[in-house]
Amino acid sequence: MTKFILHGGQTGIPNEANKKFYQEWIKDFSSDYVPTIMLVFFAREQKDWQKLKQQDEERFAKYNQQRPAKFIIASTDLNVFKDQLQQADVIYFRGGSTEKLMRTIQGLRSELRDLLATKVFAGSSAGVMLISDFSQSTDTEVGANHWTRGFGLIPINSIVHYTAKSLKNVEDFKKNHPDNKNEFILLPETEFVVRNY
C-alpha cells in the first residue's frame, strides 16, 4: 500500500492547508524516526534545484517543529533514481512543467508504481498530473477543456489549481468518456487529499 498525498499547487503560500500538507508526509512515522525525503524537481530547471531544496527543507522544518530529516535530490540518471527510491521513505514530486516531468521519468513508466510500493508519495500540481489517468490544470495556457494523459498509476482523474469554473470540464469529460469510472480529484491551490492504493 502506498500513501498518496495529492496537492493542488502553490505549496509556498503560508497557510494552514500547506502546513498540514508538509506534516502529512511524516504523520505515520514514530516521532523519534529520522525520515529520508527524496525531492523530485524534474518539472523544473536544474539550475534551480538547490534553491528549491532549501525552500522545501525550510518549510518542512517550520511546519514540523524542526524535526530532523535527511533530504536527497532525485537524480535524472534513472538507475541512480531507482536506488534513491529504495532508501527514501517519502518521495515529493514538486510542481512545474508536467511535460518536462513526464519526459524525464518516461523510462520508468512501467516500473514506477511498483517502485513506490509502501512509500509515501507527495505530489503537487504536475506531481499529481503525472500519476493520474487523465488530468488538467486550470493554470495552463492550453484550451480550457484540454485533458492530459498521465501515467495512470492510480485510478483517478484530477484537476489541479482547481476553481469552480472547471466543473463544466468534468461534466464534459464524463459525457465524452462514459467508460472511464475513475474518481475525480478536484484540487484547489494549497489544498490536498490523501488516498491509499
PyMOL commands that set and color helices and strands:
alter all, ss='L'
color gray80, all
select helices_A, chain A and resi 16-24+46-63+78-87+98-108+112-115+126-131+164-176
alter helices_A, ss='H'
color red, helices_A
select strands_A, chain A and resi 3-7+36-40+70-73+90-93+120-124+134-137+148-149+156-160+183-187+192-196
alter strands_A, ss='S'
color yellow, strands_A
deselect
rebuild
show_as cartoon
